[in-house]
Amino acid sequence: MKFETLMLQTLFSACALICLLALGAMLTTKVPVSAVAASHAPVAAVVSPAG
């Protein structure tokens, strides 16, 4: 029982650490202005007029 508890606590700690690192990376990433402008472009300008 002690081994299983230790393994679950270790797994929880590892998952929490990975989530915090991913969240920190997303919050501190600098996005270029062109990428932000392109993400807010109208859909009609992105779709080619193929008919």
C-alpha positions as CSV (number, residue, x, y, z in Angstrom):
1,M,0.0,0.0,0.0
2,K,2.8,2.4,0.8
3,F,4.4,1.8,-2.6
4,E,1.2,2.5,-4.5
5,T,0.7,5.7,-2.5
6,L,4.2,6.9,-3.2
7,M,3.8,6.1,-7.0
8,L,0.5,8.0,-7.2
9,Q,2.0,11.0,-5.3
10,T,5.0,11.0,-7.6
11,L,2.7,10.8,-10.7
12,F,0.6,13.7,-9.4
13,S,3.6,15.8,-8.7
14,A,5.1,15.1,-12.2
15,C,1.8,16.0,-13.9
16,A,1.3,19.1,-11.9
17,L,4.9,20.2,-12.7
18,I,4.4,19.6,-16.4
19,C,1.1,21.5,-16.4
20,L,2.7,24.5,-14.6
21,L,5.6,24.5,-17.0
22,A,3.3,24.4,-20.0
23,L,1.1,27.2,-18.6
24,G,4.2,29.3,-17.8
25,A,5.5,28.8,-21.4
26,M,2.2,29.9,-22.9
27,L,2.0,33.0,-20.7
28,T,5.5,34.1,-21.3
29,T,5.8,33.4,-25.1
30,K,6.1,36.6,-27.2
31,V,3.9,36.3,-30.3
32,P,4.9,38.5,-33.3
33,V,2.3,41.2,-34.2
34,S,1.9,39.7,-37.7
35,A,0.8,36.4,-36.3
36,V,-1.8,38.1,-34.1
37,A,-3.0,40.2,-37.0
38,A,-3.3,37.1,-39.2
39,S,-5.2,35.2,-36.6
40,H,-7.9,37.9,-36.6
41,A,-8.2,38.2,-40.4
42,P,-11.6,37.7,-41.9
43,V,-12.3,34.2,-43.2
44,A,-13.3,35.6,-46.6
45,A,-9.8,37.0,-47.1
46,V,-8.2,33.7,-46.4
47,V,-10.3,31.5,-48.6
48,S,-9.3,31.6,-52.3
49,P,-12.0,32.5,-54.8
50,A,-11.8,29.2,-56.6
51,G,-15.5,29.4,-57.5
